[in-house]
């Protein structure tokens, strides 16, 4: 049986610039993300956005936040 490689989490510079909370809350949030990645829980609870149906199920605000995070200035999502 092949053991699955643990998920690695990397945060882009500025990823938490809009986080509204204390440094302690941010540290706890990041620690929880790492815990979930190590346990496999993060992948189990993830939702693929590879289909138009999944994308359209998001609110306009969620779509805008994701688009802003993954596009370069001047680009738009198709």
N, C-alpha and C positions, 0 to 999 in steps of 0.2 A: 504494500500500500504506500503510495506516494504522499508525503506530508506537504501540505500546501504552504507556500511561502507567506509569512505574515505581511499584511498590508503596511506600507510605509506612508506616513503623512508628512507632507511638506507644505508650509504656509508661505505664500508669496509676500514680498515686502509690502507692507501697508494693508495686509488682509484684515487686520482688526482695527483699522483707523476709525471706523464708524462704530466700534463697540461701545456701548453705553453701560458702563459698570466700573467696578473697582479693579485694580490690578489683581487682587486676590480672587475675584470672581472670574477674571479672564484666565488666570493660572489654573483654576479649578475646571473651567470649561475645556481648556486645552488638554489637561490631564485626563478628563473623561473621554475626549475624542481618542486619545492614545490608548486608553484602556479598552474602548470599544473596538478599535482596530486590532489590537492584540488578541481579543477574545473571539473575533469574527462577527461580533454583533453589528458593527458598523456596516459591513458588507451585506449581512442578512437583512438589515432594515433599509438598505439603499433602494432607490427607484431610478431606473434608467430613463434618460430623457432623449433616447435615440429615435423616438417616433414623434410625428406631429401630434398625435393624440395625447401623448404624455406632456408635451410642451404646452398644448392648448389647455390642458387641465390646470395649469398653474395660473395664478392671478396675474394681472398685468404688472403689478408691483414686483412679484417674484420673477417674472420674465425680465423685467428691466434690471433688476439687481444681478441676475445671472449674466445677462448680456453685457452689462457694464464690467463685470468681473472677468469675462473671457474674451472681450474684444479690445483691440487697440484703438486709441483715439482716431476718429474718422471712419472706422469700419462699422458696418451694421450686420446684424444676424439675418440670414435668409431662411 
